[in-house]
C-alpha cells in the first residue's frame, strides 16, 4: 500500500504529515517553506509511493472559505498537473491549529519548544490526516 500525504498549507510555512505504508498511523513528516513546497513534494513522491494527497480546506465558522483559499487553489491545480496519477482531496481543517497547540501543550514539552510555529504546522497536518483517515473509516463501516 502507498502512503497518504497531508498538507497544512500556509502563506510562509507548510506542515506535512504522512501515513505508514499500511495507512494505519498518521505521523508528522516536516515543515517546509511554502516557496519550496512543490519541489519537496515532487522529491518525496519520487522516493516514496503516495496513493493520495489530502490538503487542509480552510473554512471560516460560517462555512465560507478563508482568505488562504486563494493561495491553496492555485497550488492544488498545479499539483494536479504535475502529479496527474495522484488524487488530491480537500479535508476540513477548522480548529486544527487550536488542537495542535493543545496537543503540544499536553505533550509536556518546554515553553520555548511550544512556541515553535513549525512544530504547530506539522502537528496540524498530522491532525488533518488523522481526521481524514477516521472519516474514511466511518464511510466504510
HELIX and SHEET records of a PDB file:
HELIX    1   1 UNK A   34  UNK A   36  5                                   3    
HELIX    2   2 UNK A   37  UNK A   47  1                                  11    
HELIX    3   3 UNK A   69  UNK A   82  1                                  14    
HELIX    4   4 UNK A   96  UNK A  106  1                                  11    
HELIX    5   5 UNK A  111  UNK A  114  1                                   4    
HELIX    6   6 UNK A  117  UNK A  139  1                                  23    
SHEET    1   A 5 UNK A  26  UNK A  33  0                                        
SHEET    2   A 5 UNK A  13  UNK A  19 -1                                        
SHEET    3   A 5 UNK A   3  UNK A   8 -1                                        
SHEET    4   A 5 UNK A  50  UNK A  57  1                                        
SHEET    5   A 5 UNK A  87  UNK A  92  1                                        
END                                                                             
